[in-house]
Amino acid sequence: MRKMKKLISIVFLGFLFFLCSCDNNQTFNVKFIGLDDAIILEQTYQKNEKLIYPQPTEVKGYTFIGWDQDIEKVTDNLMIKAVYEKKVYTVEFKTQFGEVIQSKEVYYHDMIIYPNPPSLEGYHFMKWDQDIQYVCENVTIIALYQEVTHMISFQTQFGDLIAIKKVVHDEKIIYPEAPVIEGYTFIGWDYDIAYAKSDFIITAKYEKKIYHVTFQTQFGEVIDEKEYAYLDVIIYPNPLVIEGYNFVSWSSNEEYATKNIEIIAYYNIKQFSVTFIGFDENIIGKITVNYMSPFVYPEAPIIEGYTFVGWNQNVIGVKQDTTIVAIYEKNNIDVEVVHPVFSNIEHVLLLDGIIENRSNEQIQNLFVDIDDERVNYELDTNNSFSLSISTSFEKSSIIDIIFYIELNNGEIIKIYEEEYLMYIEIKTSNYTSYVNDFSLNDPLDITEILEGFNLQENHIITIDNIIYGGYRGTNELHAYDSSNYRKCNSYGHEIAIDQDGFVVESNTLVDLPANGMILSGHGTASTLLQKNIQIGDYMVYNQMEKKVYVYRSAVINSLISLRESIFLAKEKLIKAYNTLLALDYQTLFSIYNQVLDDFATILVQYDNQMVTQIKNNLAKLHFGVIETKFLEVKAFWHYPMRATGYPENNKNEVCLFLNQVKAMGFNTIYINTNFNGGTIYPSKYLTQLKANHFVYDGYNDYLECFISEAHNRNLRVVAWSNTFVCGDGYLPNHSPSKYVSLDYQGKNNSGNIYFYDITNPEVQELLVNVYQELATNYDLDGIEYDFVRYPASNLYTFSGNITDSSLIDDFGYTESAMRLFKENYQVEGNIKDLILTSDEIRAKWQTFKVDNVTNMVKMMSQAIKEANPNMMISAAVMSSLSGAIQTYAQDFGTWIKEGYVDNLDPMIYSGSNAYVLSRIESFIETVNGDANIVIGISPDNSGGNVITISEQIELISKYVQIGFNEFSCKNIFSSEEIMSGFMMLEREYNATIYDDSHTIRKKYAQSMLDRITNYYQYTSIMSNSKELIKLYNLLYSDLIDISLVKTELNKITNETIKNKLILEVEYIEMILEGK
């Protein structure tokens, strides 16, 4: 047993020894792990082998602080991790001026939280100089600021801009010199602000000057004395009654107070007519004698069968019109015509009466002379007569009827004489008509049709940066609704969006639709709206995003646009009918119903051709509601050979063009004869640029053909010239560079338009010769100056020293001009340097330029009048006289007062009817009757359309004294709509104030006969229509004075119509008196 135990022990010890030997040979895997579980090192170790730690990996933004296990010998598989901590960096925020805003310590790669930048007076925060999101190093971030500037605008109380100054915040404001305004005294600025704190408008306030007006007789006796404020209406007193004298006139016809003035009442000694009446009330003689002056009696005529026995009174002098009758005693023959009755029906003259013979002689025959043609007639037993005589008169005429009798003894005696009015009605035109019932239906509703469209299928554009409400600033786009609506000025463009999101109106200014909104843009935003938005567009406005999404369907746009235009036409037609405008209501009613029928058709089957027909008919309706004046310049500016469809390359093509012009109601064409330094006609002085290779049968050149054929159609032709332009788009070879004006910087063009240097004597001689040649060689009705000015200048906006000369935009700095300026104003030194430093020199320079333009106008006009004293001279000018002088050196006020220019065409180019109206009224007041006015319009180039053209012509038609001139043929003849509209203005009785007196009276009579015969007589306002028809027929034949018509017009019971017609006839009287 003991042996067994010993054996077991030995075996057990051997086993243990084996085990120990196996353990000493064991290996283990050791991994060293980095920050992102990346293996730094992987090694195999024997058991109990000493562990060697590797060099830790460097990690950006972190600091190694040790290993997660501290082991000396390896006894197992190991994974040992390197332990890191984030580095700490300093983030400092400062202003650009070095002031610390904030400084803090931030761990690596933590997000940087930017503080709110501090507010600094006079500066506004722009941005941080670095856009860092996460920390990776020590960093200093700078807040960048921009100095605040304010726009200080100076204007007059009348709205004219004086200057705009850009002023640094809290900088002292330098006030400009207030402009001198005729009739007003500058009394100060409405705000006395020393330093700029914000954008601000400062207004120059003026008060009217007071003038003393004295009325006295030519003999020195004072009638009245009064003081008036500038432009107050001068109330003329009743002239003193002086025995033996008639008051003739006042020495002045000043209507408004503009200066201290003595107005003299002039008298003539009274004169009276002394009429000597002979036998049968025949006038023997008629003399005019002064108050109580002696006169000589005439010799009484010898009357067969009578003896003169003396005068019924024998006076030395008279105190009133006096009739003195010759007294005769009958001889033994006593015959007279009793109860004569004369009448006429059409062209047959009827004469009835009795010859009463109270003498002893028997009447053998009766002779009747009618305008020296004798009719022989045998009397019946009762000595009665009844004659029916056919005449050949084509119009009303005054005829002489004389009765003679032949006695048995062969003696022929005149027994009766009378002037008889042979009244014949002329054929009237039919441009007006009356309808008893003018009920107009609405166009069909399109709501269900619109619901069938996917309105957001075709996205056109997204417009952003839309400001909700507020004041509309430069280049800004604003959204207005009923909660924030404000009316903007007319220097922009607006679109109206109805409650369903559809654009229903696009114009300079629009009305706010019920529950809808308006997008209103200025500058670049205005252009954006005009170019990208159409009536009928569908819009989705997101106020939070400040965006509007625009969608378009051509069909929807068309339907909405047409329907809105139909409603507008209906509104105008009803207003015209209710206000008794004399229009062709039968035609308008027919066209309107045709439009409704066609609109209903396209709702079922949309057709582009029918849409065009609707548009053309709508244009006719909008033009058809214009009660066009018979006496009015109806003109357009014409670029030769550039009217679409009318090349004018030969006589036939010129005639076709003029026929179309005539059919569209125009009576005047302003044809561009001089442009780009050249001409449309052969000239000794300028290069002919067009029509020089074409043949015009029967004529020497294109212009002669155009003028002659226009005159054959009663169309006036005015030569429209780009007066001071020697290059347009480029400087042509035929315009010498030495002739060209330069700006302050030495540049020779303004927007690629090159202007003559009008101080250059060679240029002056050239222009004088050009206009004298034009007036001499062509039978023109007028010549118009255009571009008769300097390019735009901003020199008047500066005051004090100009520190940045690059801001100056001003022309005229040629050697010729600066030398002349020095001579005229006795100035020495460098003109450009003086311009920078002296307000006085700048003011004199501006005056110098104004005088240059005026002197050039004077020279050209004198040359024209020498060639043709009757030539009308016109000028296309700016609509504000003060602005024209300041910006363009264009003093047209002086031109018209001095008689250099007869007619002005103010270019009032705007799509805003309200703006056009305000400028018209202001311009009429400025001109004050010193010139004729033709308003230049171009709404279709300024955000308007064919409807706007008609509305502006209608505005102009309400003023009796002005006409219109549409710019230009390129727009008119490229649009079938516009042409269709103008054709509604065609009238047979189309005249201008430049026609002769006979033509004006005749056309006026035709116009009124059309209105009365075809319209007014069917209304209840003109009970005396038959008498008026007779009078206008007589006026047409020059048989009565126009004053008789005026007397009858005053009997019309409707005050509105009466006043309108009286105003018209008084204007015609004034025109005729001036002929």
Secondary structure, DSSP 8 states (H G I E B T S, - for coil): -HHHHHHHHHHHHHHHHHHHHHHTT-EEEEEEE-TTS-EEEEEEEETT-B---------TTEEEEEES---SB--S-EEEEEEEEE-EEEEEEEETTS-EEEEEEEETT-B---------TTEEEEEES----B--S-EEEEEEEEE-EEEEEEEETTS-EEEEEEEETT-B---------TTEEEEEES----B--S-EEEEEEEEE-EEEEEEEETTS-EEEEEEEETT-B---------TTEEEEEES----B--S-EEEEEEEEE-EEEEEEE-GGG-EEEEEEEETT-----------TTEEEEEES---S--SS-EEEEEEEEE-S--EEEEEEEEEEETTEEEEEEEEEE-SSS-EEEEEEEETTEEEEE---TT-EEEEEEE---SS-EEEEEEEEEEETTS-EEEEEEEEEEE--------S-B--S----------HHHHHTS-TTSSEEEEE--EEESS---TT-EEEE-TTT-----SSEEEEEE-TTSBEEEEESS----TT-EEEEEETHHHHHHHHH--TT-EEEEETTTTEEEEE--HHHHHHHHHHHHHHHHHHHHHHHHHTT---BHHHHHHHHHHHHHHHHHHHHS--HHHHHHHHHHHHHHHHHT----SBS-EEEEE-TT-BTTB---SHHHHHHHHHHHHHTT--EEEEEEEETTEESS--SSSEE-SSTT---TTSSSHHHHHHHHHHHTT-EEEEEEETTEEEESS--TTS-GGGB--BTTS---BTTEEEB-TTSHHHHHHHHHHHHHHHHHS--SEEEEES-S-S---GGG--S--S-GGG---B--SHHHHHHHHHHHT--S-HHHHHHH-HHHHHHHHHHHHHHHHHHHHHHHHHHHHH-TT-EEEEEE-S-HHHHHHHH---HHHHHHTTS-SEEEEB---S-HHHHHHHHHHHHHHHTTSSEEEEEE-GGGTT--HHHHHHHHHHHHTSTTEEEEEE-HHHHTT-HHHHHHHGGG--SS-B-TTS-HHHHHHHHHHHHHHHHHHTGGGSSS-TTHHHHHHHHHHHHTT-S-HHHHHHHHTT-S-HHHHHHHHHHHHHHHHHHHT-
